[in-house]
Amino acid sequence: MTEQRSDSSPTLRDVAVVAGVSPATASRALNGSTRNVGEEKLSRVLQAAAKLGYVPNLSAQATARGSTKMVALVVHDIADPYFSAIASGAIEGAEAAGLTVTMAVTDRSPDRELEIVSTLRGHRPHAIILAGSRIGDDQDALVEELRAYKAAGGRVAVVSQPGLPYGTVTIDNHRAAEDLARALVAHGYRRFAVLRGPDDLRTSRDRSDGFVAGLAQAGIDVEAMVETDFTEDGGHLAMTELLSRGLGGVDLVFAVNDVMAIGAMRALRDADLVPGRDLAVAGFDDISAATDVHPALTTVQVPMRAMGRHVIDLALAESDQGEVVWLPTSVVLRDSTPRRTSAPRGNVTPGSVRR
C-alpha cells in the first residue's frame, strides 16, 4: 500500500491501490454504476476514497454513467414570464429528485433549438426538457437529434403541443380560447379585434383560431386581425397599428398572450385612451403581471408552474411511452373587460369562468 503524494490531489488510481482493486473497479464503484462490483469491494473503495479525500471528476462520472445529475431546460425566451413560471416549476421538480436545472434559450428559432440540443448531447445531461410552442411543421431533424440522445441513455420530455414522440405536458389552447370568446360574448361584447403572433407559431395559431371559432358559435365575425411579434413590444406595435386604422366600433381586443395584451394596454395609454373604459382588452396565460397592471387583465389561467413540475415527472418516468398530460385552464374575468349593459341572455354559455 503506497502513501498518498503530498504534492497533488488524490487520483482514482490512488484510491484503487489503497482499496486493492483495479482502477476500472474503483471507477465503477465511485461513479454510481455498481455493475460487477461486489459489496465488499464497493465498501473498500468508498473507505479508501474517504480516507484519501478523493473528489471524483464529475465529467468522468457523466461519461461512465451516460449522464450528469443535470436537467437541461430549453425555452424560447426566459424574459417571458410564461417561461419563467414553467422554469420555476421545473426547478422545484428537479430539486425534489436531487437534480439541478440549467437553461438555454432559443429565441424562438428552430435552428437555434436544434443547435442547442445537438450541443447538449455532448454534455450528457440526465434529461432534456423542451418548453415552447412548436414552430413550423418540419421536426424531423430535431426528432433525430433527440432520438440519438435517448439511444445513449438520455431522457426527453416537452411542454408543448402534442406531436413529438416524447412525454408531453400541454393545454388545449384552441378550446381555452373558445371558452374565453364565449365568456366575453356572454359579458356583452360584440365587436372584436385579435392581435396574434406569427402564423408558424402553433400556440398563436391555435389560440387565434379558437377565439374566432368561439365567436362564430355566437354568429360573430372578427372585425380585424393584426399579426405581430409574440412579445410586449409586438402587442404595443399591433395596437398602435390598429388605432391608426381606426377602431371602427371595435369594443374589445384579444391578444393571444398576456405580454402582448399588456403592450396593447400601454399603446392605448400612449394614445390617451383608458384600457377597460375606452376599449376592453383580454389576454391569455395569467402571468403574475396580469393582476399588477391597471386595470387587472382578463385572461385564461394556465397552470404554468404545474406544467414545469409535471414535465420533470414525465422525463424521470421509467416508461418510454409518449404520454400526453393535459392540464386544465379557466377563464378569469377582470376589470379590463367590464360587463357591458347589453349582455345577452339565453343560449350563449361560457366555459369554465371565474370572476
N, C-alpha and C positions, 0 to 999 in steps of 0.2 A: 504494500500500500504506500503510495507516494504522498508526500506533503504538498499542500496547495502552494502554488507560486505566490509570492507576496507582491510581485510587481504587476499583476494583471488580475482581472476578474476571473472567477472560476468558469471553466468551459464544460460543455457536455461530456467531453472525453474525460475530464477530471472526475465528474460525477460517476461515469461508467467505471473508472478504475477503482474509486472508493467503494462502489456498490458491488464490484466483482462481476459485472455483466458487460456485454458488448455495447458499443455506442448506439447501435441500432435499437437494442432493447431499451436502453436508457431513454432514447428519443421517443419511442412508442409510449413508455410509461409516463413521461412528462408532458406529452402533447395531448393527452386525453384519450388516445387510442390504445386500449388495453388488449388489443388482439395479440395473441401469442405471448402475453406477459402474465405469468402466474402471480398469485397473491404474494408469495414470499419474495419474489424478485421485485415486484412493484413496491413492496414495503421497504426493501433495501435501497432502491433508487430514491424514493421520497426522503428517507432518512439521510442519505448521502447529500442530496440537494439542500436539505435544511442545514446540515452541518457545515457545508461549504458556502452557504449563502448564494447559491446559484439562482440567477434570474433567467428564465427561459426567453428565447428570442421569439417574439410574437409572430413575426413574419414566417419564421421556420415552422412554428406551430400551425400557422394557417396552411402552409404547403402540405404538411403531414396530415392534417385533418380534412383538408379540402375547403376550409372556410375559416374566417375570423369570427369573433364574437361581435360583429358589426352588422347592422342593418343599414343598407343604402336606400334612402328615400329620394326618389327623383320626382320633382314637382315642376310645374310650369313657371310659377312666379311666387317666390317666398314673400314678396312685399304685399301680395294679395291676401287679405285676412282670411279668405276661404281656405287657402292652402296652409296658412299659419295655424289655423284651428285643426286641420287634419294632421299636420305635423305634431301638434301638441298631443293629440290623442295617440298617435303612433309612438311618440316618445314614452308616454305612460305605459303603453302595452309592452314596448321593448324592455323598459327598465324592470317591469314585473317579471320578465323572462330572463333577466340577467344579461341583456344585450344593450348595446349603445347604438344610437342612430346618428348617421352622418347624412348630409343632404347635398344634392346637386340640383341646379336649376337649368331648365331647357329653354326658357324664354319663348315657349310655345313653338319651338322649331323641331319638327320631326327629325331633321338631320342631326341636330344637336342631341336630341334624345337618344338616337341610335349611337352616336359617338360616345356619349356618357356610358351607356350600357356596355359597349364594347370595351371601354377602358376599365369599367368595374369588374369585368370578368377576370382581368389580370390581378386585381386586388383580392379576389375571393371572399367577398362579404358572405355572411351566413344567409342573407336574403336580400333580394332586390324588390323594392316596392315602387310601383309607378303610380303616381297620383295626378290625374288630369284628363280632360276630355281627349278622346282620340281625334287627331287632326288628319283629314284626308281619309282615303279608303284603302291605300296600299300599306299593309302592315307586315308584308312578307319578310322584309329584311330584319325588322325588329323581332319578329317571332323566331327567326333563325338564330339571332344572337342569343335570345333568351333560352332557346332550346339547347344550344351548346353550353350555356352556363348551367342549366339544370342537369345536363348529362354529366357534368363534373361535380355534381353533388349540391348545387345551389338550390334555393327556393325562391319562388316568384309569386307575388300577388299584386292586384291592381285595385285602385279606386278610380272607376271609370264606367263607361257604358259596357255592357256585355259584348263580347266579340273576340277578345284574346283568349287563348285556351288555358287560362290560369284562374285561380280563385279570384273572384271579383266582388267588391263591395260597391253598391250602386243605389241610386234612387230612380224613380220613374219621372224624369224631367218633363216629358210630354204630358202625363196625367196631372202632375202637380200644377203645371201652367194652365191646364184646362180648369182645374179647381179654382185657381186664382181668378181667371176670367169670369167664371160663373158667379163667384162671390162678389166681384166688382159690379157685374150687371145687377145682381140682387141688391147691391148697395145704391143703385140708382144711376150708374154711369151708362152712357150710350154711344159716345164718340171717342174712339181710341186711336192712339199712335203707338208704335213699337220702335224701340231703339235696340238693335241687335248687333252681335258680333259678326265676324266673317262667316260666310256660308260653309266653309270647310271645317269649322269648329262644331263638332256634333252637339255639344251641350247647348250652344247658342241656337242651333237649328232646331233641336228638339223642343226647347222652351218657347221659341218663337212660333213654331208650328202648333204646339199645344195650345198656346194662348189664342191663336187665330181660330183653332178648332173649337175651343170653348165659347168664343164669341159667336161662331157660326151656329152653334146649338140654340142660341137665342135670336138668330136671324140678323146678326150684326156683322158688318164688314169693318176691317181696319181702315182707317182714313189715310194713314201714312205709315211708311216703314223706312227707317234710316239705318243703314249699315255703317258700323264704325269699329274702332278698336275695342277689345273686351276689357277696358280699363276705365278709371275715373275720368281721365282726360278725354277718352273716347266718348264717354257719356256727355261731358261738357260740350265737346265739339258737335255731337249729333243734335243736342238740344238747341245749340246756337243756330245750327243749320235749319232746324225745324222752325224756330222762331223767325228766321229771316224769310222763310217761305210764307209764313202766316199760318196761324193755328187753324183757321177756318172752322171754328166751332168745336175743335177737339177739347174734351174736358178731362181726359186722363192720359198720361203717358206711362207705358210699361217698359222698363229697361230689364234686359234678361239677366242682369245680376245687380247686386246691391251697390257695388262700387260705381257702376255706370249710372245707376239711379242717383247716387249722391253727387256725381259730377253734373247730372242734369239739373238737380236742385241748385247747385252753385251757379249754373248758367242762367237759371230763372232769376236768381237774386242779382246777378250782373245786369240783367235787363230790367231791374226794378219791379220784378214780379214776386209774389209771395207763394212759395210751394204750399199746396193744400188749400189755398184760398183762390188764387187766380188760375191755378192748374194743378190737378191731383197727380201724384207720382207714386208708382209702385215698383218694387224690385224683386229680387229672388236670392235667397241664401240665408238671410237673417244673420249677417255678420254682427259683431258686437257694436259697430258704429251705427247700426240701423236704429238703435234706441238713443244714441248720443246726439244725432242730428235733430234739428228742429224745423218742421215738425217730425216726430218719430215716423219712421218709414214703414209703410205697409209692404209685406213681403211674404215669401214662402220660407218657412223654417226648415232648414236642412240640418240633420244631426251630424255636424262635421267632425267633432271630437270623437263621437262614437264610430264614425267611419274609419278614423285613424286607428282606434283600438281594435275594431273588427278585422281590419286588413292585416294587422300583425298576427292575430289569431289564425287567419287563413294561411299566412305564409309559414307559420310554425307547425301547422297541422300535418300529420303524417300522410294523409290522403293526397294523392296526386290528381284527384278529380278536379275539374274546373268548376267548383261550386260557385254559385252566384247568390250573394246575400243582399236582399232588397231591404232597405231601411225606409221607415215611413216619413212622410213630410206633412206639414199642415200650414194652412193659410193663416196669417196673422194680420188682422186689420188694425191700422193705427191712424194717427191724426193726419198723415199725408194724403189720405183718401177719406175725408169726412163724408158721412152719409148724405146723399142727395135727396131732396124732398120728393123727387119724382120716382123714388124706389118702387118697383112694381111688386105686385102680389100675384101669387098663382104658381105657374109651372117652372119658374127658374129656381133651382135648388142648388146652393153652393155645396162644395165638398166639405172636407174637414176644416172648419173655420174657428179661429179664436179671436176674441175681441178684448 
